[in-house]
Amino acid sequence: MFGEIPVIDLNKFLDEKKLHLVFEVSLWFKAAFALSEIVAGVVTYFVSQQLFLTLVLWVTTDEFVEDPHDLVANFLLHTVQHLSVGTQEFAAIYLLGHGVIKLWLIVGLLRERLWYYPVSIVVFGAFIVYQLYRYTFTHSIWLLLITALDVVIIALTWHEYRYLRNEHNVAAASP
């Protein structure tokens, strides 16, 4: 009929195999991001501020010629110009530590080690709290996007943990 709203069968759309696939893909995406954080942390620690400024000027020169008010180019230039040695060291250590911890947890989750699931939820939750705290200072859209991804990962991790725990319980109960 014309007035009826089609009903989507969520069980078909969100079956366990599809949710597990989404979980794994999101973990691989997060692992790639963690690796990039590790590389960025190492680079940030060892690269001088003058080299950062030179790189940003090299990357943004064409943008400034096209549009001297380019938002991204001005943001990058402003950020590098106001980067103190202490801020640079903090950023390097934070990126490196954040990336290593996330990568360690992701490897454990991909190996389906049950105790990694609650630990990951707590650690990712702590990262969210810190990211929201940092957002109050930076107002960075990137922090919000990373936080949103972390919330999705936590929800998928919780679901996956409950599913795997039930599977282990069923396997242990069967003769």
Buried (B, 14 or more C-beta within 10 A) or exposed (E): EEEEEEEEEEEEEEEEEEBBEBBBEBBEEBBEBBBEBBEBBBEBBEBEBEEBBEEBBEEBEEBBEEEEEBEEBBEBBEEBEEBEEEEBEEBBEBBBEBBBBBBBBBBBBBEEEEEBBEBBBEBBEEBBEBBEEBBEEEEEEEBEEBBEBBEBBBEBBBBBBEBBEEEEEEEEEEE
